[in-house]
Amino acid sequence: MTTVREIFDRMPQTFLPEKATGVTAVVQFDITGEGGGQWHADIVNGALAVVEGLHPKPQLTISASAPDYVDISTGKLNGQLAFMTGRLKAKGDLALAMRMQNYFKR
């Protein structure tokens, strides 16, 4: 079974730098429940750094339960459906939230 920590550990390997050229953004992830935690992704002109913990000023904060986040990340749950049903929440730059799916391989 995939864990939230494994997803964040693998995030740099699934990142598509050519899709994020010219992008500067910080995305905070608040994953609740057992196996959850807080991480943020710093994207700067095609480079990605994933850091555990809170960022003081993210442009976007994504929140979900650990099981839902794993299901979204592994393709078992559609992210847009999860958002529309309140299982995935986004606060801040919602246009960035839509673009984020293009920055990573499935």
N, C-alpha and C positions, 0 to 999 in steps of 0.2 A: 504494500500500500504506500502511496506517495504521501509525504507529509508537507506541511506548509514550509517548514525549514528547508526541505529539499528543493521545493519550488524556488525559493529565494536564492538558495545556493547555486542553482542551475540557471538563474535568470541571465547572467552575463553570457552564457553559452548559447542562449536562444535569442539574444539581442541581434537585431539587424541594423548595424551602424549606418549603412547607406540610406536607410529610411528615416534616420534622425539627424541627417546633416543639417546644420543651421538651427537645431532645436536646443533650447536651454530651458530646462524644467526640473522641478523637484516634485515627486509624487510620493505621498505618505500612504502607507498601507497599515490599517488597523484591523487586525484579524483577531476575532474574539473566540473565546471558548478554549477547551483543551487542545493543546498543540498550536495555539495561536501566538500572536506577539505583534510587535511593531517593527516595521522596516521602512526605509525610504530609498527611492531610486533617484539618483542624481544623473540627469542626462545633460551633457554639454557637447554640442556639435559632433554628434555621432559617437560619443564615448559614454559608457554607463558605469556607474559605481553603485553598488547595493550595500547599504549600511543598516545594521540593526539599530533600532531606537527611533526616537522622535526627531523630526527636523523642526526648527522654530518657525519657518515660514514656507510651507509647501504651497505650490500653486493648485494642487489637487490632493484631496484625501479620499481614499477608497476604503470602504469598510464592508466586512462580510464575516460570517462565522467561518471557523476553520474548515468544517466539512463542505460548506458551499464554495469557499475559495478553491479548495482542492478540486472539486467537481468542475468549476469554471475553468481552471487552469489545465485540466486534463481532457476537456472537451465533453464531459458527461452532462454539463449544464450550460446552456447558452447564456452568455454574459448579458446580452440585451434582455432576454426573458427574465434573468435574475434581477436586473435593474428595474424592469417594469413591475415586478412583483414584490419589490422591496427587500429582496434577499441580498442584493448588492447595492450599496449606497455610494454616491459620489458627491463631494462637496468642493466647490471651487470652480476651476476652469473645466467646464463640461465638454468643450470642444477638444481639449487635451485628452480627456477620457475617451472620446471617440477615436482620436488618432493613435492612442496607445496600443490598440490591438494590432496596428500595422507595424509596430516597432519590434515585434517578437514573432518567432516561428511558433507554430503549434506543435 
